Amino acid sequence: MPDTKTLTGGCHCGLVRFECTTDLAMVTACNCSICTKRGLHFAFLAPASFQLRAGEDNLKEYLFNKHAIRHQSCSDCGVEVFARGNKPDGTAVIALNVSCIDGIELSSLKMTPMDGRNRL
């Protein structure tokens, strides 16, 4: 059974802070242009499992390609903390940048490859 935990984190400068509940059972290693260039690794959460604790006014939204994923970055330090989007079935989802979790060690996580580069 997955080990669900409540985790905290935020951007580099600390203006954007969050709390979430997740098991980190699936963390993506996507090869699309934005994930590759920004070094992003995402865990996907139900919106009810994610709470933005600080920095709503400091978020800058970035859209590209089909404008389906609303990337949220700190307007001060530029770190992308999370993104908002929808699953293929239309269900809302939060894509959490796991690198922003306090004390996370990426090498301890199992990464699931995702071929975003060739996705239609």
C-alpha positions as CSV (number, residue, x, y, z in Angstrom):
1,M,0.0,0.0,0.0
2,P,1.4,3.4,-0.9
3,D,2.8,5.6,1.9
4,T,0.6,8.8,1.7
5,K,2.2,11.8,3.5
6,T,1.4,15.4,4.0
7,L,4.3,17.4,2.4
8,T,5.2,21.0,2.3
9,G,7.3,23.0,-0.1
10,G,7.6,26.1,-2.3
11,C,9.7,28.1,-4.7
12,H,13.3,29.1,-4.2
13,C,12.7,32.5,-2.6
14,G,9.9,31.2,-0.4
15,L,7.1,33.6,-1.5
16,V,5.1,30.7,-2.9
17,R,4.3,27.9,-0.4
18,F,2.1,24.8,-0.6
19,E,1.0,21.8,1.4
20,C,-0.1,18.6,-0.2
21,T,-1.0,15.0,0.5
22,T,0.4,12.4,-1.8
23,D,2.2,9.1,-1.9
24,L,4.6,10.1,-4.7
25,A,4.0,6.6,-6.2
26,M,4.2,8.1,-9.7
27,V,6.6,10.9,-10.6
28,T,7.0,11.6,-14.3
29,A,10.2,12.1,-16.2
30,C,8.7,13.7,-19.2
31,N,10.8,14.5,-22.3
32,C,8.7,17.3,-23.7
33,S,10.4,20.6,-24.4
34,I,9.4,22.5,-21.3
35,C,10.0,19.6,-18.8
36,T,13.4,18.9,-20.4
37,K,14.6,22.5,-20.5
38,R,13.3,23.3,-17.0
39,G,14.2,20.0,-15.4
40,L,10.6,19.4,-14.2
41,H,9.4,16.2,-12.6
42,F,5.7,16.1,-11.8
43,A,3.4,14.2,-9.4
44,F,-0.3,14.5,-10.3
45,L,-2.7,15.3,-7.5
46,A,-6.4,15.8,-7.1
47,P,-7.0,19.6,-6.4
48,A,-8.4,18.7,-3.0
49,S,-5.0,17.2,-2.0
50,F,-3.2,20.5,-2.8
51,Q,-3.4,23.8,-0.8
52,L,-1.6,26.9,-1.8
53,R,-0.5,28.4,1.5
54,A,1.2,31.6,0.4
55,G,2.0,33.5,-2.8
56,E,-1.2,33.4,-4.9
57,D,-0.4,37.1,-5.8
58,N,3.2,36.1,-6.8
59,L,2.2,33.5,-9.4
60,K,2.8,34.1,-13.0
61,E,1.0,31.8,-15.5
62,Y,2.6,30.4,-18.6
63,L,0.8,28.7,-21.4
64,F,2.3,27.0,-24.5
65,N,1.4,24.6,-27.3
66,K,-2.3,23.7,-26.9
67,H,-2.7,26.0,-23.8
68,A,-4.1,23.0,-21.9
69,I,-1.6,23.1,-18.9
70,R,-1.4,26.4,-16.9
71,H,2.1,26.4,-15.5
72,Q,2.5,28.5,-12.3
73,S,5.8,30.1,-11.5
74,C,6.9,32.5,-8.8
75,S,7.2,35.9,-10.4
76,D,10.1,36.8,-8.2
77,C,12.5,33.8,-8.4
78,G,11.0,32.1,-11.5
79,V,10.7,28.6,-10.1
80,E,7.7,26.7,-11.5
81,V,6.0,25.2,-8.4
82,F,3.0,23.5,-10.0
83,A,0.6,23.5,-13.0
84,R,-3.1,23.3,-13.3
85,G,-4.8,21.2,-16.0
86,N,-7.2,18.4,-16.8
87,K,-6.8,14.7,-17.3
88,P,-8.0,13.3,-20.7
89,D,-11.4,12.5,-19.1
90,G,-11.8,16.2,-18.1
91,T,-11.1,15.7,-14.4
92,A,-9.1,18.6,-12.9
93,V,-5.6,17.9,-11.8
94,I,-2.6,19.6,-10.1
95,A,0.8,18.7,-11.5
96,L,3.2,19.3,-8.6
97,N,6.9,20.0,-9.3
98,V,8.3,17.5,-6.9
99,S,11.6,19.3,-6.9
100,C,9.8,22.0,-4.8
101,I,9.0,19.7,-1.9
102,D,10.9,20.6,1.2
103,G,13.9,18.2,1.7
104,I,13.1,16.0,-1.3
105,E,15.9,13.8,-2.7
106,L,15.0,13.2,-6.3
107,S,17.4,10.2,-6.5
108,S,15.2,8.4,-4.0
109,L,12.1,8.6,-6.2
110,K,11.1,6.1,-8.9
111,M,10.6,8.1,-12.1
112,T,8.1,7.0,-14.7
113,P,9.1,7.9,-18.3
114,M,6.5,9.9,-20.3
115,D,6.9,10.6,-23.9
116,G,5.5,14.1,-24.0
117,R,7.7,15.1,-27.0
118,N,5.8,12.7,-29.3
119,R,2.4,13.0,-27.7
120,L,-0.3,14.4,-30.0
